[in-house]
Amino acid sequence: MNIDLTSFITTIIATGAGLGGLLWGIHTYRQGQILQRKDIIFPLIKEFDENKEILPAKKILDGFSLPHRYGGKLTYYDLHNLDIVLRYHLKYEFRWNNIPGKDESLLKEFLKNVLKFKWLDNEIAEKADINTIKIGPNGKQLMIRLNAEQTQAIMTKPNGSCYLIFAVVKENEKLNLSYGAGIINPKIIEIRKSFDGLVDFFCKLEYLLGIGLLKYEELSYFNYYIERAADNHSVVNYVRMYEFPLNGKLNRNLSISTTVA
């Protein structure tokens, strides 16, 4: 073997050894990253599955009804009355006949404080007909309609879907609309705490996404409940009313943004 061939083989061996070390280093790094991510995602899955506090919220989003007897009356809590369960806890009240008029400012205050619609400052509330109030510019216009029995008034988005429901009480031929009130029913309190826990968990996921400790593909285990919550107007309003720190990273609907969809 001549000197040139020996030198070439020695170089190849050295290069191969260096490349092998590099590849092994990359492999070791990747394995470490995988283990590190498992240390984050697996405890999150365990917490999500075993947290009993958020179980009522998950059941309701799954379409189940939760029975409860209160004051001698059996009531079922489900998706159909979730708007009542997750209502604002302070009471707002105004008279249908005073809009437009002296109660218009109360309606605007409600919309700004509860739904965070701060763009309404310069808008005028008016009656589209005797059973309908409209407020806001085209494209964002909100409609409040009395039902046939005049027991409820439903606020709808521009696309016609429901935002929330006002209770209506007739007094001396005047219609009083109210939303919220002190909450004392223990089952409602339990369900509200459950949704608090669920939304807080979503906040944790969004925070971990924001600092790079979670990737979007790692959310697949939680996506079912994220989507169920984001598609429910009562939950979306709850997030906005109480200003949970969500900014739409999990789903654009789960955000404290005031944009009317």
Rosetta blueprint (number, residue, H / E / L):
1 M L
2 N L
3 I H
4 D H
5 L H
6 T H
7 S H
8 F H
9 I H
10 T H
11 T H
12 I H
13 I H
14 A H
15 T H
16 G H
17 A H
18 G H
19 L H
20 G H
21 G H
22 L H
23 L H
24 W H
25 G H
26 I H
27 H H
28 T H
29 Y H
30 R H
31 Q H
32 G H
33 Q H
34 I H
35 L H
36 Q H
37 R H
38 K H
39 D H
40 I H
41 I H
42 F H
43 P H
44 L H
45 I H
46 K H
47 E H
48 F H
49 D H
50 E H
51 N L
52 K H
53 E H
54 I H
55 L H
56 P H
57 A H
58 K H
59 K H
60 I H
61 L H
62 D L
63 G L
64 F L
65 S L
66 L E
67 P E
68 H E
69 R E
70 Y E
71 G L
72 G L
73 K E
74 L E
75 T E
76 Y E
77 Y E
78 D L
79 L H
80 H H
81 N H
82 L H
83 D H
84 I H
85 V H
86 L L
87 R L
88 Y L
89 H L
90 L L
91 K L
92 Y E
93 E E
94 F E
95 R E
96 W H
97 N H
98 N H
99 I L
100 P L
101 G L
102 K L
103 D L
104 E H
105 S H
106 L H
107 L H
108 K H
109 E H
110 F H
111 L H
112 K H
113 N H
114 V L
115 L L
116 K L
117 F L
118 K H
119 W H
120 L H
121 D L
122 N L
123 E L
124 I L
125 A L
126 E E
127 K E
128 A E
129 D E
130 I L
131 N L
132 T E
133 I E
134 K E
135 I E
136 G L
137 P L
138 N L
139 G L
140 K L
141 Q L
142 L E
143 M E
144 I E
145 R E
146 L E
147 N L
148 A L
149 E L
150 Q L
151 T L
152 Q E
153 A E
154 I E
155 M E
156 T E
157 K L
158 P L
159 N L
160 G L
161 S L
162 C E
163 Y E
164 L E
165 I E
166 F E
167 A E
168 V E
169 V E
170 K E
171 E E
172 N L
173 E L
174 K E
175 L E
176 N E
177 L E
178 S E
179 Y E
180 G L
181 A L
182 G L
183 I L
184 I L
185 N L
186 P H
187 K H
188 I H
189 I H
190 E H
191 I H
192 R H
193 K H
194 S H
195 F H
196 D H
197 G H
198 L H
199 V H
200 D H
201 F H
202 F H
203 C H
204 K H
205 L H
206 E H
207 Y H
208 L H
209 L H
210 G H
211 I L
212 G L
213 L L
214 L L
215 K L
216 Y H
217 E H
218 E H
219 L H
220 S L
221 Y L
222 F L
223 N H
224 Y H
225 Y H
226 I H
227 E H
228 R H
229 A H
230 A H
231 D L
232 N L
233 H H
234 S H
235 V H
236 V H
237 N H
238 Y H
239 V H
240 R H
241 M H
242 Y L
243 E L
244 F L
245 P L
246 L L
247 N E
248 G L
249 K L
250 L L
251 N L
252 R L
253 N L
254 L L
255 S E
256 I L
257 S L
258 T L
259 T L
260 V L
261 A L
